[in-house]
Amino acid sequence: MLVEDQSNKSEQQNADSENSMSADEVETCTPLETRQNICRTANAIRVLSTLGLLITVEVITAIVNLSTSLSLDIHEMLGPEFYVLVAEKEAERRSSLGRKR
């Protein structure tokens, strides 16, 4: 029984330490807006990759801005409607580049 009590105490201490965060840990958490921007950027790269389009900083930024301007949730960026919209925007961008030449 003594061994069981010790293991129960150590399990409880581990659970307590996992659930409580020190002041330093709270301050080092990444802000929600930053995490959302990272997720939007990752989804923009996924969309470009799936569509087989060139991945550049400018295009990624444009897609992130597009999703934000449409007030899309982050997960909605991976929906078929957004893929179509990105493909259409890329076609417009390419045709405007062709006209400038």
C-alpha positions in Angstrom: 0.0 0.0 0.0 2.8 2.4 0.7 4.1 2.1 -2.9 0.6 2.8 -4.2 0.3 5.9 -2.1 3.6 7.2 -3.4 2.7 6.6 -7.0 -0.7 8.3 -6.5 1.1 11.3 -4.9 3.5 11.6 -7.7 0.7 11.3 -10.3 -1.2 14.0 -8.5 1.9 16.3 -8.4 2.5 15.7 -12.1 -1.1 16.6 -12.9 -0.9 19.7 -10.8 2.3 20.9 -12.4 0.9 20.3 -15.9 -2.3 22.3 -15.2 -0.7 25.3 -13.5 1.4 27.7 -15.5 4.0 29.9 -14.0 4.0 33.7 -14.7 6.9 33.2 -17.1 5.0 30.6 -19.1 1.9 32.8 -19.4 4.0 35.7 -20.7 5.7 33.6 -23.4 2.4 32.3 -24.9 2.0 33.3 -28.6 -0.8 35.8 -29.0 -4.0 34.5 -30.7 -3.6 36.9 -33.7 -0.1 35.7 -34.4 -1.2 32.1 -34.3 -4.1 32.9 -36.7 -1.7 34.6 -39.1 0.6 31.6 -39.1 -2.4 29.3 -39.8 -3.6 31.6 -42.6 -0.1 31.6 -44.1 0.2 27.9 -43.9 -3.2 27.4 -45.5 -2.3 29.8 -48.3 0.8 27.7 -49.0 -1.4 24.6 -49.0 -3.8 26.1 -51.5 -1.0 27.2 -53.8 0.7 23.8 -53.6 -2.5 21.9 -54.3 -3.3 24.1 -57.3 0.3 23.7 -58.5 0.9 27.4 -58.5 4.2 29.2 -57.9 4.7 30.0 -54.2 6.1 33.4 -53.6 5.9 35.8 -50.7 3.8 38.2 -52.8 1.3 35.6 -53.8 1.1 34.2 -50.2 0.5 37.7 -48.9 -2.2 38.3 -51.5 -4.0 35.1 -50.5 -3.9 35.8 -46.8 -5.2 39.3 -47.5 -8.0 37.9 -49.7 -9.1 35.5 -47.0 -9.1 38.3 -44.4 -10.9 40.7 -46.6 -13.6 38.1 -47.2 -13.9 37.5 -43.4 -13.3 33.8 -43.9 -12.5 31.6 -41.0 -9.1 30.0 -41.2 -10.6 26.5 -42.0 -12.7 27.9 -44.8 -9.5 28.7 -46.7 -9.3 25.0 -47.4 -12.8 24.8 -48.9 -13.4 24.3 -52.6 -14.9 27.7 -53.1 -11.7 29.4 -51.9 -9.6 27.2 -54.2 -11.7 28.4 -57.2 -11.4 32.0 -56.1 -7.6 31.7 -55.8 -7.4 30.1 -59.2 -9.5 32.9 -60.7 -7.4 35.6 -59.0 -4.2 33.9 -60.3 -5.6 33.8 -63.8 -6.5 37.6 -63.6 -3.0 38.3 -62.3 -1.3 36.4 -65.1 -3.5 38.1 -67.8 -2.7 41.5 -66.4 1.0 40.7 -66.4 0.6 39.6 -70.1 -1.0 42.9 -71.0 1.8 44.9 -69.5 4.4 43.3 -71.6 
